Amino acid sequence: MTNSLARVPCTVVTGFLGAGKTTLLRHALENIKGKRLAIIVNEFGDVGIDGEILKSCGVENCPEDNIIELANGCICCTVADDFVPAIDKILAMEPKVDHILIETSGLALPKPLVQAFQWPGVKSRVTVDGVVAVVDGLALAEGRVADDMEALATQRAEDQSLDHDDPVEEVFEDQIACADLVILTKSDLLDGADLEKARAHVEDHLPRAVRIVNSQNGQIDPAIFIGLGLAVEDDIENRKTHHDDELDHEHDDFDSFVLDIPAIASPEELSQRIADVTDAEKVLRIKGYVEVTGKPMRLLVQAVGPRVNHYFDRPWNAGEDRRSRLVVIGEKGIDAGKISEILAA
């Protein structure tokens, strides 16, 4: 086993769309003391919403230049093109980085990414401190891995031209199979019985003893998931997943597009339009930032299925383009025209 003490530790944070990865990392950034951090954010789509959220933290130990956004595709599919150059950039930073955090896209499989840490040019310099799977407790309590899965399953079953296998469930299972720690989010929205259902759903997919930690609003002591020291790259071949016999995997079951909308007058009205469109269409996730007429602050919007959250995250900067932009992510075949018409109304 390669000595991990001389290498920079890296925590891989994986989890389905909207589970709460960015919220978890934002809280970690604001509460980690004594470590200089760098973050790799892997978006699904062309606009770095999650990176913008993390950059707005403004913490001294992780300045904006230490946050690298990868938007050229899922990181586990573009390791050579995106991941290795990002690692090279981080390791060249001055002052030196003490710990690297990677937020994968919701569709990423952790195993191919962790396997990249075995490459000679990587293994001697960085090590995987641990793999953290962030899961949506509210959805799991209802037997789903994400909001609106029941509606998606019904539509899929009615269309005989589609593969009946659920790719979202497989992605979830692969993420759990590789996890060293599972963080169950939105636990504050669950009563005791539902919390047990959510935990049981995770436990049913765990191939080995892995700790499950409850979380409210991503507020977990970073020491719980950072500093595990596990050198996961040395054990990753023992973590069996659905895609072990495949050279690569495809994301053809998902579509995404970017939508620019006019400035809005009412955050509540926009939230209702988002809830309506996710209920009517095959939309899994909507996220973005929006200008509210007459307000000096930027509105951040996060939607998982019909559940919509919004808040003002920071003032618009002087000279900044106050563009209102949303990223829409859904199952293959979402009607971009219809969705755009509703959201931009």
C-alpha positions as CSV (number, residue, x, y, z in Angstrom):
1,M,0.0,0.0,0.0
2,T,1.3,3.4,-0.9
3,N,2.1,5.7,2.0
4,S,-0.8,8.1,2.1
5,L,0.8,10.4,4.6
6,A,2.8,12.2,1.8
7,R,-0.2,12.6,-0.4
8,V,-3.0,15.2,-0.4
9,P,-6.3,13.5,0.8
10,C,-9.4,13.8,-1.3
11,T,-13.0,13.3,-0.2
12,V,-15.4,12.2,-3.0
13,V,-19.0,13.4,-2.3
14,T,-21.5,11.6,-4.5
15,G,-25.3,11.3,-4.5
16,F,-28.4,11.7,-6.6
17,L,-29.6,15.0,-8.0
18,G,-31.0,17.3,-5.3
19,A,-29.9,15.1,-2.4
20,G,-28.0,17.9,-0.7
21,K,-24.4,17.6,-1.8
22,T,-23.8,21.3,-2.4
23,T,-25.5,22.3,0.9
24,L,-23.3,19.8,2.8
25,L,-20.1,21.2,1.2
26,R,-21.1,24.8,1.8
27,H,-21.6,24.1,5.5
28,A,-18.2,22.3,5.5
29,L,-16.5,25.2,3.9
30,E,-17.9,27.6,6.5
31,N,-16.9,25.4,9.4
32,I,-13.6,23.7,8.6
33,K,-10.8,25.3,10.5
34,G,-7.1,25.0,10.0
35,K,-7.2,23.4,6.5
36,R,-6.7,25.0,3.1
37,L,-9.2,23.5,0.8
38,A,-9.8,23.1,-2.9
39,I,-13.1,21.8,-4.5
40,I,-13.8,20.2,-7.9
41,V,-17.5,20.6,-8.8
42,N,-18.8,18.4,-11.5
43,E,-22.0,19.9,-13.0
44,F,-24.6,18.1,-15.1
45,G,-25.3,20.8,-17.7
46,D,-23.5,23.8,-19.1
47,V,-23.9,26.3,-16.2
48,G,-22.0,26.1,-12.9
49,I,-24.8,26.7,-10.4
50,D,-23.3,24.6,-7.7
51,G,-19.9,26.2,-8.2
52,E,-21.6,29.6,-7.8
53,I,-23.2,28.6,-4.5
54,L,-19.8,27.4,-3.1
55,K,-18.0,30.5,-4.4
56,S,-20.5,32.7,-2.6
57,C,-19.3,31.4,0.8
58,G,-16.3,33.8,0.6
59,V,-14.2,31.8,3.2
60,E,-10.5,32.5,3.4
61,N,-9.4,28.9,3.5
62,C,-11.1,28.2,0.1
63,P,-11.0,31.3,-2.1
64,E,-12.8,31.3,-5.5
65,D,-9.7,30.3,-7.4
66,N,-9.6,27.1,-5.4
67,I,-13.0,26.0,-6.7
68,I,-12.8,24.3,-10.1
69,E,-15.9,23.6,-12.1
70,L,-16.1,20.8,-14.7
71,A,-19.0,21.0,-17.0
72,N,-17.9,18.9,-20.0
73,G,-19.7,15.8,-18.8
74,C,-19.8,13.3,-16.0
75,I,-16.4,13.2,-14.3
76,C,-16.3,9.4,-14.2
77,C,-16.6,9.5,-18.1
78,T,-14.1,12.3,-18.7
79,V,-11.4,11.4,-16.1
80,A,-8.4,11.8,-18.5
81,D,-9.7,15.0,-20.1
82,D,-11.0,16.8,-17.0
83,F,-10.1,15.2,-13.7
84,V,-6.4,14.8,-14.1
85,P,-5.8,18.4,-15.3
86,A,-8.0,19.7,-12.4
87,I,-5.8,17.7,-9.9
88,D,-2.7,19.1,-11.6
89,K,-4.0,22.6,-11.2
90,I,-4.9,22.2,-7.6
91,L,-1.6,20.6,-6.6
92,A,0.3,23.5,-8.2
93,M,-1.5,26.1,-6.1
94,E,0.3,28.3,-3.6
95,P,-0.2,28.2,-0.7
96,K,-0.4,24.4,-0.8
97,V,-3.8,22.7,-0.4
98,D,-4.4,20.5,2.6
99,H,-7.5,18.7,1.4
100,I,-9.5,18.3,-1.8
101,L,-13.3,17.9,-2.0
102,I,-14.9,16.5,-5.2
103,E,-18.7,17.0,-5.7
104,T,-19.7,14.6,-8.5
105,S,-22.7,15.1,-10.6
106,G,-25.9,13.3,-9.6
107,L,-25.3,10.7,-12.4
108,A,-21.7,9.9,-11.6
109,L,-20.5,6.5,-10.7
110,P,-17.9,6.7,-7.9
111,K,-15.9,3.6,-8.9
112,P,-14.4,4.8,-12.2
113,L,-13.4,8.0,-10.5
114,V,-11.8,6.3,-7.6
115,Q,-10.0,3.9,-9.9
116,A,-8.3,7.0,-11.5
117,F,-6.5,7.6,-8.3
118,Q,-4.6,4.3,-9.0
119,W,-3.0,5.9,-12.1
120,P,0.8,6.4,-11.7
121,G,0.7,10.1,-12.2
122,V,-2.1,10.5,-9.6
123,K,-1.4,7.8,-7.0
124,S,1.9,9.2,-5.9
125,R,0.4,12.7,-5.2
126,V,-3.2,12.2,-3.9
127,T,-5.3,9.6,-2.1
128,V,-9.0,9.1,-1.6
129,D,-9.7,9.9,2.1
130,G,-13.2,8.5,1.8
131,V,-16.3,8.3,-0.4
132,V,-19.4,9.9,1.0
133,A,-22.9,9.1,-0.4
134,V,-25.5,11.8,0.2
135,V,-29.1,10.4,0.0
136,D,-32.5,12.1,0.1
137,G,-34.2,10.9,3.3
138,L,-37.6,12.3,2.4
139,A,-37.7,10.4,-0.9
140,L,-36.3,7.2,0.6
141,A,-39.0,7.2,3.3
142,E,-41.5,6.8,0.4
143,G,-39.4,4.0,-1.2
144,R,-37.8,6.2,-3.9
145,V,-34.3,7.4,-4.5
146,A,-35.5,10.9,-5.6
147,D,-38.7,12.9,-5.9
148,D,-41.2,12.0,-8.6
149,M,-39.7,8.5,-9.2
150,E,-43.2,6.9,-9.0
151,A,-44.5,9.1,-11.9
152,L,-41.3,8.4,-13.9
153,A,-41.7,4.7,-13.4
154,T,-45.3,4.8,-14.5
155,Q,-44.5,6.7,-17.7
156,R,-41.6,4.4,-18.4
157,A,-43.8,1.3,-18.0
158,E,-46.5,2.7,-20.3
159,D,-43.9,3.3,-23.1
160,Q,-43.0,-0.1,-24.5
161,S,-40.1,1.4,-26.6
162,L,-38.2,2.2,-23.4
163,D,-35.9,0.0,-21.4
164,H,-37.8,-1.1,-18.2
165,D,-34.6,-1.1,-16.1
166,D,-34.5,2.0,-13.9
167,P,-31.1,3.6,-14.5
168,V,-31.6,6.0,-11.5
169,E,-32.0,3.1,-9.1
170,E,-28.8,1.5,-10.5
171,V,-26.8,4.8,-10.1
172,F,-28.1,5.0,-6.5
173,E,-27.0,1.4,-5.8
174,D,-23.6,1.9,-7.3
175,Q,-23.1,5.1,-5.2
176,I,-24.1,3.2,-2.0
177,A,-21.9,0.3,-2.9
178,C,-18.8,2.5,-3.0
179,A,-19.6,4.6,0.1
180,D,-17.6,4.7,3.3
181,L,-20.2,6.9,4.9
182,V,-23.8,7.6,4.0
183,I,-25.3,11.0,5.0
184,L,-29.1,10.9,5.1
185,T,-30.4,14.4,4.4
186,K,-33.8,16.1,5.3
187,S,-34.1,14.1,8.4
188,D,-35.9,17.0,10.1
189,L,-38.8,16.5,7.7
190,L,-39.3,12.9,8.8
191,D,-41.0,11.5,11.9
192,G,-39.5,8.5,13.7
193,A,-41.2,5.8,11.6
194,D,-40.4,7.5,8.2
195,L,-36.8,8.0,9.3
196,E,-36.5,4.3,10.0
197,K,-38.0,3.5,6.6
198,A,-35.4,5.8,4.9
199,R,-32.5,4.2,6.8
200,A,-33.8,0.7,6.0
201,H,-33.9,1.5,2.3
202,V,-30.2,2.4,2.5
203,E,-29.3,-0.6,4.6
204,D,-30.9,-2.9,2.1
205,H,-28.4,-1.7,-0.5
206,L,-25.3,-1.6,1.7
207,P,-22.9,-4.5,0.9
208,R,-21.0,-4.1,4.1
209,A,-21.1,-2.2,7.4
210,V,-21.2,1.5,6.7
211,R,-22.3,4.2,9.1
212,I,-25.4,6.2,8.2
213,V,-25.6,9.7,9.6
214,N,-28.7,11.9,9.7
215,S,-28.4,15.5,8.5
216,Q,-30.6,18.6,8.7
217,N,-29.8,21.3,6.1
218,G,-26.4,19.9,5.6
219,Q,-25.3,20.8,9.1
220,I,-22.9,18.1,10.0
221,D,-19.6,18.5,11.7
222,P,-17.1,18.2,8.8
223,A,-14.8,16.1,11.1
224,I,-17.4,13.3,10.7
225,F,-16.6,12.9,6.9
226,I,-13.3,14.6,6.4
227,G,-10.1,12.9,7.6
228,L,-11.2,9.3,7.4
229,G,-7.8,8.3,6.0
230,L,-9.0,5.2,4.2
231,A,-7.0,5.2,0.9
232,V,-10.1,4.0,-0.9
233,E,-8.2,3.5,-4.1
234,D,-6.5,0.5,-2.6
235,D,-9.8,-1.2,-1.9
236,I,-12.1,0.0,-4.7
237,E,-11.9,-3.3,-6.7
238,N,-13.6,-5.1,-3.8
239,R,-16.6,-2.8,-4.1
240,K,-18.9,-4.5,-6.5
241,T,-21.2,-2.4,-8.7
242,H,-23.6,-2.9,-11.6
243,H,-21.1,-1.6,-14.1
244,D,-18.0,-3.7,-13.2
245,D,-18.1,-5.6,-16.5
246,E,-18.5,-2.4,-18.6
247,L,-15.7,-0.3,-20.0
248,D,-17.9,2.8,-19.7
249,H,-21.5,3.8,-19.1
250,E,-23.8,6.1,-20.8
251,H,-26.1,8.8,-19.6
252,D,-28.6,8.6,-22.5
253,D,-31.4,8.3,-20.1
254,F,-31.1,11.9,-19.0
255,D,-31.4,15.3,-20.7
256,S,-30.5,18.8,-19.5
257,F,-30.8,22.3,-21.0
258,V,-30.1,25.8,-19.9
259,L,-32.9,28.4,-19.8
260,D,-32.5,32.2,-19.6
261,I,-35.6,33.9,-18.2
262,P,-36.5,37.5,-17.7
263,A,-36.2,39.2,-14.3
264,I,-39.1,38.2,-12.1
265,A,-41.3,40.2,-9.8
266,S,-42.2,37.5,-7.3
267,P,-40.1,34.5,-6.1
268,E,-43.3,32.8,-4.9
269,E,-44.8,32.9,-8.4
270,L,-41.7,31.5,-10.0
271,S,-41.6,28.7,-7.3
272,Q,-45.2,27.8,-8.2
273,R,-44.4,27.7,-12.0
274,I,-41.4,25.4,-11.2
275,A,-43.6,23.2,-9.0
276,D,-46.2,23.0,-11.8
277,V,-43.7,22.1,-14.5
278,T,-42.0,19.4,-12.5
279,D,-45.4,17.9,-11.7
280,A,-46.5,17.9,-15.3
281,E,-43.3,17.1,-17.1
282,K,-40.4,14.5,-16.6
283,V,-38.3,16.9,-14.7
284,L,-36.0,15.7,-11.8
285,R,-34.2,18.9,-10.9
286,I,-34.2,22.7,-11.6
287,K,-31.5,25.0,-10.1
288,G,-30.2,28.4,-10.9
289,Y,-30.0,32.1,-10.0
290,V,-32.5,34.8,-10.8
291,E,-32.8,38.5,-10.8
292,V,-35.8,39.9,-8.8
293,T,-36.9,43.3,-10.0
294,G,-36.0,46.0,-7.5
295,K,-33.9,43.8,-5.3
296,P,-30.1,44.2,-4.9
297,M,-29.6,40.5,-4.0
298,R,-29.3,37.5,-6.3
299,L,-32.1,34.9,-5.8
300,L,-30.8,31.3,-5.7
301,V,-33.4,28.6,-6.7
302,Q,-33.2,24.9,-6.0
303,A,-35.9,22.5,-6.9
304,V,-36.1,18.7,-6.4
305,G,-39.3,17.5,-8.1
306,P,-42.2,19.7,-7.0
307,R,-40.3,20.8,-3.8
308,V,-38.8,24.3,-4.4
309,N,-36.5,26.3,-2.1
310,H,-35.3,29.8,-2.8
311,Y,-33.2,32.4,-0.9
312,F,-31.1,35.5,-1.6
313,D,-27.5,34.3,-1.4
314,R,-25.5,37.5,-2.1
315,P,-25.7,41.0,-3.6
316,W,-25.2,41.4,-7.3
317,N,-21.6,42.6,-7.9
318,A,-21.0,46.0,-9.5
319,G,-20.9,45.5,-13.3
320,E,-22.1,41.9,-13.1
321,D,-24.5,40.7,-15.7
322,R,-27.8,40.2,-13.8
323,R,-28.8,37.2,-16.0
324,S,-31.6,34.9,-14.8
325,R,-30.5,31.4,-15.7
326,L,-31.9,28.0,-14.8
327,V,-30.6,24.5,-15.4
328,V,-33.3,21.9,-16.1
329,I,-32.4,18.2,-15.7
330,G,-34.8,15.4,-16.4
331,E,-35.4,12.0,-17.9
332,K,-34.7,11.5,-21.6
333,G,-37.4,13.1,-23.7
334,I,-38.3,16.1,-21.6
335,D,-40.2,18.7,-23.6
336,A,-37.8,21.7,-23.5
337,G,-40.1,24.0,-25.4
338,K,-43.1,23.4,-23.2
339,I,-41.0,23.7,-20.0
340,S,-39.4,26.9,-21.2
341,E,-42.8,28.4,-22.1
342,I,-44.1,27.7,-18.6
343,L,-41.0,28.9,-16.7
344,A,-40.5,32.1,-18.8
345,A,-44.1,33.1,-18.6
